[in-house]
Amino acid sequence: MANHKSAEKRIRQIAKRTAINRARISRVRTFVKKVETAIATGDKDAARTAFQLAQPELHRAISKGVLHKNTASRKLSRLAARINAL
């Protein structure tokens, strides 16, 4: 446990930040999963609309420091390729 006031404060701040980051990661995963389910059903229009909603969510995760830029780009690229293959 923390012995100093400043260390206790850092623990509180980290817990708060972790909760926010987990929520953001969860949100990204949800949007990606929606695209993947639309691809699995074979509905190209639904997949495209889900992809268009997922894109800003992934970019937001990059700007907030939750995801690395290349990770999000890779995910988007692979999803786009799968949609185009439908």
N, C-alpha and C positions, 0 to 999 in steps of 0.2 A: 504494500500500500504506500501511498504518497506520504511523505513526512513534512512537506512544505506546502504552504498555501498556494504558491504558484503551480506546483506539481498537481495539486488537487484540481485547480482550475483547468490545467491542460487536459486532465482526464475527462472532465466534464465537456470540454470543447471537442475532444476527439470522439467521444460517444455521440455527441450531437451530429458532427460531421459524418461519422460512419453511418448513422441512421439515414441521413440525407442521401449519401452515396449509394447505399443499398437500395433505397427506393428508386433512384435513377437507373441503376443497373437492372432492377426488376422491371421497370417500365420499358427499357430497351428490349429486354428479352421477350416481353409480352408482345410488343409490336413486331419483332422478328418472327415470333411464333405464329402470329396472325398471317403473315406473308407465307410462311411455310405450309400452313394448313390450306390456304387458298391454292397454293401450287399443287398440293397433294390431291385436292379435289379436281384439279384440271381446269379450273375457271380462270382464264387468262385476264379477263377484265377485273375480277375481284382481286386477283393477285397484283395487278398493276395499281389499283387504288390503295390496297394495303401497303404496297411498296412505297407509294408516294407519301403515305402517312408515316412510314417508318424512317424514311430518309432524314427529315428534320430532327427526329428523336435521336438518331445516331449522331448527327452533327452537334446536337446540343450536349450529348455525352462527351464528345471530344472537347468542346469549349469549356465544359465544367471540370475537365480533367479526370473523368471516370474511365474513359476509353482512350487508348492511343489512336492517333490519326490513321496509322496503317491498318490497325485492327478493324476499325469501322469501314475503311475503304475496301478492305478484303471482303468483309461481310456483305457490303452493298454490291460489290462486283459479282460475287457468287450468286446472290439472290437475283440480280438482274439477268445473269446468264441463264439461270434456271427458268425465269419467266419467259425469256426469249425462246427458250427451247420448247415451250409448250405449243 
